[in-house]
Every structure is written in C-alpha cells, then in structure tokens.
Amino acid sequence: MAEFQVLYPNEYVFRTALYGMATYRLPWFDAHLWAYAEHYGIAEILSEDFEHGRLYGTVWVRNPFVEMGLA
C-alpha cells in the first residue's frame, strides 16, 4: 500500500458501473473496472476483455495482444 495508490469504492463508482452495464452492455466485473478508470481519471485500460480501440466514456481500451499480432 506504500508503493501504489489504493482506489476505494464509493457510491459514484457503483452507479457508474451500473451505467456501464446498461449503456455499453459490459459484464458486471468489466463495468466495475471501467467505472474505476472513469471516476479516477485513468485514461486507458489494457485488457483483452473489452473491444480493442473503443472509447467508453472518457476511457480508451487497448488490447495489447492485438498490437503484438497474437489476437
């Protein structure tokens, strides 16, 4: 905990996750990951679970395996 900032849940993160499920049809856990990024101002998510190159709200998603030619 001394090395990294801990991002805690709050009502806004929870409501944003619900919004992500309804708007972007994200699964519950993916919606939470996106909601944290959206709320805390994280500009990019690296994941193979989202659509590569898509902008969700203010968060870009990149699949690193696509760029390596592995996906």
C-alpha positions as a LaTeX table, in Angstrom:
\begin{tabular}{lrrr}
\hline
Residue & $x$ (\AA) & $y$ (\AA) & $z$ (\AA) \\
\hline
Met1 & 0.00 & 0.00 & 0.00 \\
Ala2 & 3.00 & 2.27 & 0.38 \\
Glu3 & 4.00 & 1.72 & $-3.26$ \\
Phe4 & 0.66 & 2.27 & $-5.00$ \\
Gln5 & $-2.35$ & 4.46 & $-4.53$ \\
Val6 & $-5.37$ & 2.45 & $-3.34$ \\
Leu7 & $-8.59$ & 3.26 & $-5.18$ \\
Tyr8 & $-11.56$ & 2.78 & $-2.90$ \\
Pro9 & $-15.15$ & 2.15 & $-3.98$ \\
Asn10 & $-17.83$ & 4.75 & $-3.41$ \\
Glu11 & $-21.39$ & 5.40 & $-4.50$ \\
Tyr12 & $-20.31$ & 7.15 & $-7.70$ \\
Val13 & $-18.15$ & 4.19 & $-8.80$ \\
Phe14 & $-21.03$ & 1.80 & $-8.13$ \\
Arg15 & $-23.52$ & 3.94 & $-10.07$ \\
Thr16 & $-21.06$ & 4.37 & $-12.93$ \\
Ala17 & $-20.63$ & 0.58 & $-13.10$ \\
Leu18 & $-24.41$ & 0.19 & $-13.37$ \\
Tyr19 & $-24.36$ & 2.80 & $-16.14$ \\
Gly20 & $-21.59$ & 0.86 & $-17.94$ \\
Met21 & $-23.65$ & $-2.32$ & $-17.80$ \\
Ala22 & $-26.74$ & $-0.60$ & $-19.19$ \\
Thr23 & $-25.08$ & 1.63 & $-21.79$ \\
Tyr24 & $-22.14$ & $-0.42$ & $-23.04$ \\
Arg25 & $-23.53$ & $-3.88$ & $-22.15$ \\
Leu26 & $-20.44$ & $-4.67$ & $-20.11$ \\
Pro27 & $-20.38$ & $-7.65$ & $-17.76$ \\
Trp28 & $-20.53$ & $-6.70$ & $-14.08$ \\
Phe29 & $-16.79$ & $-7.03$ & $-13.31$ \\
Asp30 & $-15.71$ & $-5.29$ & $-16.53$ \\
Ala31 & $-18.16$ & $-2.49$ & $-15.77$ \\
His32 & $-16.51$ & $-2.05$ & $-12.36$ \\
Leu33 & $-13.04$ & $-1.90$ & $-13.89$ \\
Trp34 & $-14.23$ & 0.72 & $-16.36$ \\
Ala35 & $-16.08$ & 2.68 & $-13.64$ \\
Tyr36 & $-12.90$ & 2.97 & $-11.55$ \\
Ala37 & $-10.98$ & 4.25 & $-14.57$ \\
Glu38 & $-13.76$ & 6.69 & $-15.43$ \\
His39 & $-14.11$ & 8.01 & $-11.87$ \\
Tyr40 & $-10.41$ & 8.27 & $-11.02$ \\
Gly41 & $-9.34$ & 9.75 & $-14.37$ \\
Ile42 & $-7.41$ & 6.78 & $-15.72$ \\
Ala43 & $-7.22$ & 7.40 & $-19.46$ \\
Glu44 & $-6.60$ & 3.85 & $-20.71$ \\
Ile45 & $-7.38$ & 0.24 & $-19.83$ \\
Leu46 & $-5.19$ & $-2.55$ & $-21.15$ \\
Ser47 & $-7.39$ & $-5.61$ & $-21.45$ \\
Glu48 & $-8.41$ & $-8.32$ & $-23.87$ \\
Asp49 & $-11.93$ & $-8.38$ & $-22.40$ \\
Phe50 & $-13.11$ & $-5.11$ & $-23.96$ \\
Glu51 & $-13.44$ & $-4.07$ & $-27.60$ \\
His52 & $-9.99$ & $-3.01$ & $-28.85$ \\
Gly53 & $-9.64$ & 0.68 & $-29.71$ \\
Arg54 & $-13.03$ & 1.69 & $-28.33$ \\
Leu55 & $-13.72$ & 4.75 & $-26.22$ \\
Tyr56 & $-16.01$ & 4.05 & $-23.25$ \\
Gly57 & $-16.96$ & 7.41 & $-21.77$ \\
Thr58 & $-13.56$ & 9.07 & $-21.37$ \\
Val59 & $-11.55$ & 5.83 & $-21.17$ \\
Trp60 & $-9.79$ & 4.25 & $-24.17$ \\
Val61 & $-9.38$ & 0.48 & $-24.25$ \\
Arg62 & $-6.44$ & $-1.23$ & $-25.85$ \\
Asn63 & $-5.84$ & $-4.95$ & $-26.24$ \\
Pro64 & $-2.06$ & $-5.36$ & $-26.10$ \\
Phe65 & $-2.26$ & $-8.75$ & $-27.82$ \\
Val66 & $-3.78$ & $-7.21$ & $-30.97$ \\
Glu67 & $-0.77$ & $-4.95$ & $-31.37$ \\
Met68 & 1.57 & $-7.90$ & $-30.92$ \\
Gly69 & $-0.31$ & $-9.90$ & $-33.55$ \\
Leu70 & $-1.38$ & $-12.55$ & $-31.03$ \\
Ala71 & $-5.13$ & $-11.95$ & $-31.05$ \\
\hline
\end{tabular}
